[in-house]
Amino acid sequence: MTTHTHTQTPLVSKEMVVPFILLVLCFAAWGAAANMTDPLVKVFSKIFTMSSVQSALVQFSYYGAYFCLAIPAAYINKRFSYKTGVLTGLGMAAIGAFLFYPASQAMTYGFFLVALFVLAGGLSILETSANPYVMGMGTQQGATRRLNLAQSFNPVGTNIGVFLAATLILPKLNTATSGERTNMNSEQLTSIISAELDAVMVPYVGMACVLVFIWLAIAFTKTPNFCKQKKVSKHVEFSATFKRLFKNTHYRFGVIAQFFNVAAQTCVWTFTIQYVMEALDTNEVTGGSILQYSMITFLVSRFVMTWLMGFIRPAKLLMATSIIAMLLCFYMVKMPNISGVWALVSISACLSLMFPTIYAISLHGLGDDAKLGAAGLVMAILGGAIIPVFQAVFIDTYSVAFSYVVPAGCFIIVAAYAAFDLKTKVRVFNNVAPC
């Protein structure tokens, strides 16, 4: 175990404490918004009596927006500043959340998809901007640990989002089945759908108000103008930057690792309820409780991992947790019982440090190229939309338990990236300007 001297310096520079706290609120906010959205696949499927493919467009809109808006976010950050990017993302996300009100009045699925796309697009810009902004609020030596600290509040929002969906949306759904809805007259059916869509709308409009509050707080908070001090160029050269990033093996491997990390996280949590039901021969309620335990484990572990990074190199922690997560997946395959369920919960502890650590390690030493580099890492979130499909094929072909070989394979790639980083030479640490 190695103790680093950077622990003696402040994790966040004095003049950036208030902006850092406000950004932490952003991390919590997008966590809440994202996890309120997860149940909408099931919700809209019931409300509009749609097929699984049609309702799955919810996730397509969400991940599609993340993919499409990451590059424009990089342009904003490069041309203006990270703060401008954060404000743009918050504003767009707030507009998307407010659009849930007219969507509920129109009572059309397409309108909700538009609202969701705008919301997720704003969150994409926000995430592309906020992560590197946090990394720049102190020494580069402490950037990974600082980002992990900020990201620790993302699962706080995640748990809030799960709670809001469970208390404000799901209980308000009418118990009428699709067959019963088909036999209703138009007036009766319209009344039920209207009430259900109002239940969907309320927490999103509330979220919009919160986002506006955070926007105002950040907009009127002064931050040091490091751009003038460093004379950072505002000229956007996408072609040259892309070439440099593509030639950077460390960054390129990092994007791949992030793709499979997000894929693993999505796979593990998406099919948690099904695994619990199969392993314990129980119902959705018990499965949902286990999922909640996993989220709480994820939340607590974020803070623990941030503390450990004061003593252990982040890449070493990343390699250790990814290997442990892989072994836990294989254990779940072999032991689909109560012990396998607790192994499943334990994987969330391993997942807790992966996203911010891969993010920070990948951008380490990129300088101003980090603004476009951050976009690539956010676009890697697309892994969460693609790889779970393969796991679903394994479920249909074999079993839920056996399907966890898919996230196990993903964790192997993450471990390989950590090992690659550990082999690289120690790089010089300099201050990064949050421009």
N, C-alpha and C positions, 0 to 999 in steps of 0.2 A: 504494500500500500504506500503510495507516494503522496506527500503533502506538497501542494503547489504554493508558491509565494504570492500568487495573485489573490489569495483569500485575505491578504492584509489590506488590499485596496477596496474601496467601496464598490459594491456590486452595481450600483446606479450612481452616476455623478450627481453632485449636490443640486446643480441647477436643473436637472432633469427629473427630479423626484415626483413633482406634481404631474408633468406630462406622462410619466411612467404609470402612475396610479390611474390616470384617465384611460390610458391604453389597456390596462388590465381590465377595466370595465368593458372595453370592446371585445376582449377575448371571451369574457363571460357572456356577453350579449350574443355573439355569433354562435356560441355553443348552445344557448337556449333556443335561438331561432332554428338552428339545424335540427335539433332533436324534437322540436314541436312538429317539424315537417315529416319525420319518419313515419308516424302513424297515418299520414294522409293517404298512403296507398290503400290501406284497408278501409279508411273512412270514405274516400271518394268511390271506391268499388261498391260499397254498400249504398251510398246516397244516390248515385247515378245508375246503379245496377249495370255495371260494366264488367267486361272480361278482365282477367289478370293482366293481359298485354296492354289494354287501354289504361288501366289504373297505374301501371308501371311507368307511364309517361311522366308521373310526378318525379320519380328519381331521374329520368332522362332530362327533364327540364332543369332539375337542380344541378346535376353533374355537368350537363351541357353548358349551363351558364358559367360555372366555375372554369370550364375549359376555354370558353370563348372570350371571357373578360379579363383573363390573366395578362395577356399581352397588352391590351389598352392600359391596364393598370401600370405596367412597367413603363409605358410611354409617359404617363402622368408623373410617375416618380422621378423619371429621368429629366423631363422637361421642366418640372416645377420642384416638388419636394415630397418626401414621405408624408409630411403633415397634410399636404394637399390631397394626396392619394387616400389617406385615412378619412378626410372630410368628404371626399367624393364618394367613397364606398359607403360611409354612414348615411349620406343623403340619399343615395340610390336605394339602399336597403330599406330605409324608412318609407320611401315612395312605394316600393314593392309591397311592404307590409300594409300601408294605407289602402292599396288597391284591392285588398281582400274585402273591404267594405262594398265598393260598387260591384265586385264579383259576386258577393253574397246576394245583392239585390237583383242582379241579372240572372243568377241561378244557372250559369252555364259553366261547364267543365273547362272549356277553352279559356275563359276569362281568368279562372283560377291558375291555369298553367302559365299565362302571361304574367300574372302577379307574382307567382313563384319564381319565374325566370328573372324578373327584375330584382326581386329580393335576393336571390342567390347570386346574381351578377354583382350586386352591391357588396355582398359578403366576400365574393372573390377578390374584388378590388381592395376591400378592407384588409383581408388576410394577406394579400400580396404586399401591401404597404406596411401593415402593423408589425409583421414578424421582423423584417430587416430594420425597421425603425427602432424597435426594442433592442436589437443587437447593437445599434449605434449609440445607445444611451449610457456609455461607459467605455471601459477599455475593451479591446477586442479579445484580450485574454479571458475575460469573464463573460463573453458574449453568449456562449452555449448555456452556461449556468443561468444567466439573466433571462434568456429566452425560455428555458425550462420553468423558471419561477413565474413568468407571465403566463405561460401555457398551463400552469397549475390551476389557474382560475377558469380555464375553458371547461373542464369537467364540472366545475361548480355550476356554470350555466347549463351544461348538459343535463345535470340532475334536475335543475329548475325546469328545463324544457320538458323532460319526461314527466315531471310532476304536473305541469300545466296541462299537458295533453291528457294525462290520466284523470285529472279532476275537472277540467273545463270543456273538453271535447268529447272523449269517449263515453262518459256517462250520459251525455245529452243525445246520443244516437237512439233513434226509435228502434224498438225491438222487432219491428215488422220485417219479415224475410222478403227476399226478392220476389218469391211467388205471391206473397200477400200484397206486396206493393203493385204487382201487375194487375191484380183484381180490384184495386181501389179506383174510385172515380178521380178525375183530374183535379178537382178542387181539394179533395182530401189529401191526395198525394203531394200537391203543391204546398199545402200547409205544413206537412211533415218535413219535406225537403227544405223549406224556408227556415223552419226552426233549427234544423240540423246545421245548415250553412251559417246561420247566425252564431251558433256555438263555435264553429270553426273560425269565424271572423273575429270574435271578441278578443282572444288572446293575441292575435296578430296586430290588431289596432293598438292594443296596449303596448306591445313590443315596439311599434312605430313611435309611440310617444316617448318611450325610454330612449330610443335611438336619437330622436330629435334633441332630447336633453343632453345626451353625451356629445352630440355634434356641437351644440352651443358652448358647452364647457371647454371642449378642445379648441374651438375657433377663437375663443376669447382668452385663452391661456398663451402667454408669450413663451417662446422657446428660443434658445441661443441660435444665432444664424451662423452655423459652422460653414455654410457654403461660401460665404464671403471670405472667411478665414483661410479656407483651403483653395479658393478660386476654382471650384468644381465646374467643369464644362456642362452647359445645358443642351449642347448640340446632340441630337439623337442619331446615332449611327447603328441601326439595327443589324445591318449586314456584317459589319466588322465585329460587333459584339457577339453575334451568333457564332461567327467563325472561331473567335477566341474561346467561347464557352464550349463549343463542340470539340475543340482540340484539347480541352482540359479534361483529362481522364478522371480526375478526382470528382469534378462536378458532374460529369456525364454519368458516372457510376452512382453518384448520389441521387440523381433523378430516377434512375432505375430502382434503386433501393427504396426510395420514397413511394414509387408506384406500387411495389410489392408490400411495403409496410401498410399503406392505406388499404390495400386489398386484403391483407391478413386481418386487420382490425375490423373491417366490414364483414368479412366472412365469419369471424369468431362471434360477433355480436348479433348478426342477422339470424343465424341459425341456433342461437343459444336456447330459445324456448323449445324448438323442435328436439334438440339433443336431450334436454331435461325431460321432456315428455316421453321420449323413447327409452331413456336410461332408467327412469324411475316409474314408468307407467303411470303418469299423472296427467294433470290438465294444464291449460294455458296460464291459470292463475299462479300455480307454483313456478312454472317456467318464467313468468314475468317477475316474480320475486327474486329468482336467481339472477336474472338480468339486472335488476336493481342493485343486488349485492355486488355484481361485477362492476357497475358504474361507480359505486362507493369505493370499492377497492382501487379502481383507476384513479379516483380523485385523491385519496389519501397517499397513494404511491407516488403521485406527481411531486408532492412536497418532500417526501422521503428521498426520492431520487435527486431532487435539486440539492438537498443537504449533502448527499453522498458525493456529488460532483465537486464539493469543496475539498475532497480528499483523494478521489479516484478520477483518472482521466475519463472524460465522457465516452470515448470510443471503447474503452475497456468495459464500461458498464453496458454499452450498447451490445457488444459481442456476447457478454455473459447472459444478459436478459433474453436475447434472441435465441441463443442455444437452449436456455431453460424453457422458453416458450415452445420451441420445436419439440423438445422431449415431452413436455406436457401434452401436446397435441397427439403424439404417438401413444402416450399413456391412455388418453381418452379413447383412442381407437380400440385398444386392447381391453380396456376396463370400462365399458359403458354402464356404470353403476354409480352409487353415491360418491365414491372416491373419484371417479371420472368427472362428475359434476363439480367437485371442489377443485379439481385440476383446471377445469374450464374457468372458474372464477379467478384462479391464480394467474392465468394468462393475462388478465387485465392489469395486474401489477407490472408484468413485463412490458406490456404495451405502453404504459404510462409515459416513459421517457423517449420513445422511439421517434415520433414525429418531430418534435422540436430539436432533438439531438441530431438526427439526420439532416434537418434543415440547416442548422447552424454549422455543422461540419462541412456540408456541401458548399456553403457560401463563404467559408473561411478563406481569407486572403484574396478574394475576387475584386476588392476595391469597389469602384463605381460600377463595374459589370454586375455586381450583386443585384442591382435594380432589375435588370432583365433576367438574371439568374433566378431571382425569387419567383418570377412568373412561371418558369419551367417547373419549379418544385410544387407550385400550386396546381398547375395543370396535371401533375402526376397523380392528383387526387382521383383522376379518371380510373385508376386501378380499382377503386371501390365500386365502380359500376360494371367493370368487365369480368374480373376474376370470380366474384360470387356466382356468376352464371355457370361457370365450370363446376363449382362446388355443388350447385343445384343438380347438375347432370349426375354427379357421383351419388347424390342422395336418391335420385330416381332410379339409378342403376343398382346401387348397393344398399347403403344405409346412411343415416345421419352421422353415426359414429365414424364410419369409414371415411366420410367426406372431409373430415378434419385433417386428412393427409394434404389437402390443398393449402390451408394456411401454414402447415408445417413446412411445405416447400417454399413458401414465401419467406418464412423466418430464416431459412437457410441462406437466401440471397441477402437478407439484411445482415446476417452474421458475417457473410463474405465481405460486405462493404466495410464493416467495422474492422475486420482483420486487415483489409487493404489500407485503411486510414492509419492503423497502428504501425504499418510498415513504412509509412512516409516519413520524411525528415521533419524534425520540429521546425515549424515556421515562425518567423519573427512576428511578434504581436505589436500592433499599433492601434491608436485610437481611430475609430471609424466615425465619420461625420454623418449624422442623420439628415442628409440633405434630400 
